Amino acid sequence: MPVLRSIPELREPVLVAAFEGWNDAGEAASAAAAHLIEVWDAQQVGELDPEDYYDFQVNRPKITLVDGQRRITWPTTRIFVCQGTTGPHDVVIVEGIEPSIRWRHFADELVEVARALGVQTVITLGAYLADVPHTRAIPINTSSDDVSVQDRFGAEASEYQGPTGIVGVLTEAVRAAGIESLSCWAAVPHYAGGPPSPKAALALLGRLEEVLDVSIPARAIADEAKAWERGVDEMAESDEEVADYVQSLEEATDTAELPEASGDAIAREFERYLRGHEDDPS
């Protein structure tokens, strides 16, 4: 386990984890984690040894100049702590790159980090490419194998079967360790799936607000999401085939969501919109 720097006792800590790579369409999950680190002034308290988990020919280290001196930054997974959030929990953030090797050991090491910090709930973030329109709200799938977690957060039991990434492996390790787990995945429009995908990242942050019972400053990323949507609009308008496809996705989405267009659903979306436009420092 990495050596963790000395930190004060945390308030009912929740761990949020996101990884670049296969689990991260449009880099939406890693962007959401990076946003939390920035707006909550998170402090790094540890990192995993990159020699144990990464193929440096796949994820190469980078050279930077700091005060005229060359420095090498190694690809790794880092642990941050956010204290004093507006909600009832302090938040531990794990952000990094999906490992190249030793996935089970990697997941076990993060479970030990969670135990050492007193974490009782682990939330993993992911994003996948899907047949959804960029002009509608980004769908967020929230799942858990724990019935009590499903009831508390309105999650569903996952029915997915097939290849998995480090998010799936970590979720299983957390469950086996007796720690609550919740997984939130954003559906990124596949025809606009290249990074960045700020609208999907914003949707993940909105779901985290609900789960953590906290307000997350999001003005900057909300502005980026608007600009992204305008850019995809322009791309679709320039290609009749894409425009027709987007329209078909819109019609399918609107038909499927019609029963959900209740007053409560509209109110939730309006509240989220207002939070994204608060005069915050981000």
C-alpha positions as CSV (number, residue, x, y, z in Angstrom):
1,M,0.0,0.0,0.0
2,P,1.3,3.5,-0.7
3,V,2.6,5.5,2.2
4,L,-0.1,8.1,3.0
5,R,0.8,11.5,4.3
6,S,-0.5,12.5,7.7
7,I,-4.1,13.8,7.4
8,P,-6.7,14.8,10.0
9,E,-9.6,12.5,10.8
10,L,-12.1,12.6,7.9
11,R,-15.9,13.2,8.2
12,E,-17.7,10.1,7.0
13,P,-15.4,9.8,4.0
14,V,-16.6,8.7,0.6
15,L,-14.1,7.6,-2.1
16,V,-14.6,8.6,-5.7
17,A,-12.5,6.9,-8.4
18,A,-12.0,7.5,-12.1
19,F,-9.5,6.1,-14.5
20,E,-8.3,7.2,-18.0
21,G,-8.5,4.5,-20.6
22,W,-11.1,1.9,-21.6
23,N,-13.6,3.0,-18.9
24,D,-13.5,6.7,-20.0
25,A,-15.2,7.5,-23.2
26,G,-14.7,11.1,-24.2
27,E,-12.5,11.4,-21.0
28,A,-15.7,12.3,-19.2
29,A,-15.1,10.4,-16.0
30,S,-11.5,11.6,-15.6
31,A,-12.6,15.1,-16.4
32,A,-15.2,15.0,-13.6
33,A,-12.6,13.8,-11.1
34,A,-10.1,16.5,-12.2
35,H,-12.9,19.1,-11.8
36,L,-13.5,17.9,-8.2
37,I,-9.8,18.1,-7.4
38,E,-9.7,21.7,-8.7
39,V,-12.8,23.2,-7.3
40,W,-12.4,21.5,-3.9
41,D,-8.7,22.4,-3.6
42,A,-7.9,18.7,-3.0
43,Q,-4.6,17.8,-1.4
44,Q,-2.6,14.8,-2.7
45,V,-1.9,12.4,0.1
46,G,-0.3,9.5,-1.7
47,E,0.2,7.7,-5.0
48,L,0.8,4.1,-6.2
49,D,4.2,3.0,-7.4
50,P,4.0,3.2,-11.2
51,E,6.7,0.5,-11.6
52,D,4.2,-2.0,-10.2
53,Y,1.4,-1.4,-12.7
54,Y,2.3,0.4,-15.9
55,D,3.9,-0.4,-19.2
56,F,5.9,2.8,-19.9
57,Q,6.0,2.0,-23.7
58,V,2.1,2.3,-23.6
59,N,1.9,5.1,-21.0
60,R,5.1,7.0,-21.4
61,P,6.5,9.4,-18.7
62,K,6.7,13.0,-19.6
63,I,9.5,15.5,-19.3
64,T,8.7,19.1,-18.2
65,L,10.8,22.1,-17.3
66,V,10.4,23.4,-13.8
67,D,12.4,26.6,-13.0
68,G,14.8,25.6,-15.8
69,Q,15.3,22.1,-14.5
70,R,14.1,19.0,-16.3
71,R,11.6,16.8,-14.4
72,I,10.1,13.5,-15.3
73,T,6.4,12.9,-14.4
74,W,5.5,9.2,-14.3
75,P,2.1,7.9,-15.2
76,T,0.5,6.6,-12.0
77,T,-2.6,6.7,-9.8
78,R,-2.9,9.4,-7.2
79,I,-4.9,9.7,-4.0
80,F,-6.4,13.1,-3.0
81,V,-8.4,14.3,0.0
82,C,-11.0,17.0,-0.1
83,Q,-12.0,18.4,3.3
84,G,-14.5,21.0,4.1
85,T,-16.9,20.3,1.3
86,T,-20.4,21.8,1.7
87,G,-21.9,18.3,2.2
88,P,-21.8,15.9,5.1
89,H,-18.8,13.9,3.8
90,D,-15.1,14.5,3.2
91,V,-14.2,13.1,-0.2
92,V,-11.2,10.9,-1.1
93,I,-10.5,11.1,-4.9
94,V,-8.5,8.4,-6.7
95,E,-7.6,9.4,-10.2
96,G,-5.1,7.8,-12.6
97,I,-4.7,5.6,-15.6
98,E,-6.1,2.1,-16.1
99,P,-3.1,-0.2,-15.2
100,S,-1.3,-2.3,-17.8
101,I,-0.7,-5.3,-15.5
102,R,-1.5,-6.8,-12.0
103,W,-5.1,-5.6,-11.9
104,R,-6.1,-7.6,-8.9
105,H,-3.1,-6.4,-6.8
106,F,-3.9,-2.8,-8.0
107,A,-7.5,-3.1,-6.8
108,D,-6.5,-4.7,-3.5
109,E,-4.1,-1.8,-2.9
110,L,-6.9,0.7,-3.4
111,V,-9.1,-1.3,-1.1
112,E,-6.4,-1.0,1.6
113,V,-6.2,2.8,1.0
114,A,-10.0,3.0,1.5
115,R,-9.8,1.0,4.7
116,A,-6.9,3.1,6.0
117,L,-8.9,6.3,5.5
118,G,-12.0,5.0,7.0
119,V,-14.0,5.0,3.8
120,Q,-17.4,3.2,4.0
121,T,-18.6,3.9,0.4
122,V,-16.8,3.8,-2.9
123,I,-18.2,5.5,-6.0
124,T,-16.6,4.6,-9.3
125,L,-17.1,6.8,-12.4
126,G,-17.1,5.7,-16.0
127,A,-18.3,6.6,-19.5
128,Y,-19.2,4.6,-22.5
129,L,-20.2,5.3,-26.1
130,A,-23.9,4.9,-26.8
131,D,-26.7,5.7,-29.3
132,V,-27.9,8.9,-27.6
133,P,-28.3,12.4,-29.0
134,H,-26.0,15.2,-27.9
135,T,-29.0,17.6,-27.8
136,R,-30.7,15.8,-24.8
137,A,-29.6,15.3,-21.2
138,I,-26.7,12.8,-21.0
139,P,-28.1,9.5,-19.5
140,I,-26.4,8.4,-16.3
141,N,-26.6,4.7,-15.3
142,T,-26.2,4.2,-11.6
143,S,-25.8,0.6,-10.3
144,S,-24.9,-1.4,-7.3
145,D,-25.1,-5.0,-6.2
146,D,-26.0,-3.9,-2.6
147,V,-29.8,-3.7,-2.1
148,S,-29.5,-1.1,0.7
149,V,-27.4,1.1,-1.6
150,Q,-29.9,0.6,-4.4
151,D,-32.7,1.8,-2.2
152,R,-30.8,4.8,-0.8
153,F,-29.5,6.2,-4.1
154,G,-32.1,5.0,-6.6
155,A,-29.6,2.6,-8.2
156,E,-30.2,-0.6,-10.1
157,A,-28.6,-4.0,-10.1
158,S,-26.2,-4.2,-13.0
159,E,-27.2,-6.7,-15.7
160,Y,-24.1,-6.1,-17.8
161,Q,-22.1,-9.1,-19.0
162,G,-19.0,-8.9,-21.1
163,P,-15.5,-7.5,-21.1
164,T,-14.7,-5.2,-18.2
165,G,-12.1,-2.6,-17.3
166,I,-10.4,-1.6,-14.0
167,V,-13.6,0.0,-12.8
168,G,-15.4,-3.4,-12.8
169,V,-12.4,-5.1,-11.2
170,L,-12.2,-2.5,-8.4
171,T,-16.0,-2.6,-7.8
172,E,-15.8,-6.4,-7.3
173,A,-12.8,-6.0,-4.9
174,V,-14.6,-3.4,-2.9
175,R,-17.7,-5.6,-2.7
176,A,-15.6,-8.6,-1.6
177,A,-14.1,-6.4,1.1
178,G,-17.5,-5.5,2.6
179,I,-17.4,-1.9,1.5
180,E,-20.4,-0.3,-0.1
181,S,-20.0,0.5,-3.7
182,L,-21.9,2.5,-6.3
183,S,-21.0,2.9,-10.0
184,C,-22.1,5.9,-12.1
185,W,-21.6,5.7,-15.9
186,A,-22.3,8.5,-18.5
187,A,-23.6,7.6,-22.0
188,V,-21.5,9.6,-24.5
189,P,-22.9,10.1,-28.0
190,H,-20.8,7.7,-30.1
191,Y,-20.8,10.1,-33.2
192,A,-19.2,12.7,-30.9
193,G,-17.2,10.5,-28.6
194,G,-13.8,12.0,-29.0
195,P,-12.4,13.9,-26.0
196,P,-13.3,16.2,-24.5
197,S,-16.9,15.5,-23.5
198,P,-17.7,18.2,-21.0
199,K,-21.5,17.6,-21.2
200,A,-21.0,14.0,-20.0
201,A,-18.6,15.1,-17.3
202,L,-21.2,17.7,-16.1
203,A,-23.8,15.0,-16.0
204,L,-21.6,12.8,-13.8
205,L,-21.0,15.8,-11.5
206,G,-24.8,16.3,-11.3
207,R,-25.3,12.7,-10.2
208,L,-22.5,13.0,-7.6
209,E,-24.3,16.1,-6.2
210,E,-27.4,13.9,-5.6
211,V,-25.4,11.0,-4.1
212,L,-23.1,13.1,-1.9
213,D,-25.8,15.6,-1.0
214,V,-23.4,18.4,-1.9
215,S,-23.3,21.4,-4.2
216,I,-20.4,21.2,-6.7
217,P,-19.3,24.5,-8.4
218,A,-19.6,23.9,-12.1
219,R,-19.9,27.2,-14.0
220,A,-16.7,26.7,-16.0
221,I,-17.5,23.1,-17.1
222,A,-21.2,24.1,-17.8
223,D,-19.9,26.8,-20.2
224,E,-17.6,24.2,-21.8
225,A,-20.6,21.8,-22.2
226,K,-22.5,24.6,-24.0
227,A,-19.6,25.2,-26.3
228,W,-19.2,21.5,-27.0
229,E,-22.9,21.2,-27.9
230,R,-22.7,24.1,-30.2
231,G,-19.7,22.6,-31.9
232,V,-21.5,19.2,-32.4
233,D,-24.5,21.1,-33.7
234,E,-22.4,22.7,-36.4
235,M,-20.8,19.3,-37.3
236,A,-24.3,17.7,-37.6
237,E,-25.7,20.6,-39.7
238,S,-22.9,20.3,-42.2
239,D,-23.7,16.6,-42.9
240,E,-27.2,15.7,-43.8
241,E,-26.7,12.0,-43.0
242,V,-25.5,12.9,-39.5
243,A,-28.3,15.4,-39.0
244,D,-31.0,12.8,-39.9
245,Y,-29.4,10.3,-37.6
246,V,-29.4,12.8,-34.7
247,Q,-33.0,13.5,-35.3
248,S,-33.9,9.8,-35.2
249,L,-32.1,9.5,-31.9
250,E,-33.9,12.6,-30.5
251,E,-37.3,11.1,-31.5
252,A,-36.5,7.8,-29.9
253,T,-35.2,9.5,-26.7
254,D,-38.2,11.8,-26.4
255,T,-40.6,8.9,-26.9
256,A,-38.9,6.7,-24.3
257,E,-38.7,9.6,-21.7
258,L,-42.2,10.9,-22.2
259,P,-43.6,9.2,-19.0
260,E,-40.7,10.8,-17.1
261,A,-41.6,14.4,-18.1
262,S,-43.3,15.0,-14.7
263,G,-43.2,18.2,-12.7
264,D,-40.6,16.7,-10.3
265,A,-38.3,15.7,-13.2
266,I,-38.5,19.1,-14.8
267,A,-37.9,20.8,-11.4
268,R,-34.7,18.6,-10.9
269,E,-33.4,19.6,-14.3
270,F,-34.1,23.3,-13.6
271,E,-32.3,23.2,-10.3
272,R,-29.3,21.5,-11.9
273,Y,-29.3,24.2,-14.6
274,L,-29.3,27.0,-11.9
275,R,-26.5,25.3,-10.0
276,G,-24.4,25.3,-13.2
277,H,-24.8,29.1,-13.5
278,E,-24.2,30.1,-9.9
279,D,-21.6,32.8,-9.5
280,D,-18.9,30.5,-8.2
281,P,-15.1,30.8,-8.4
282,S,-14.7,28.0,-11.0
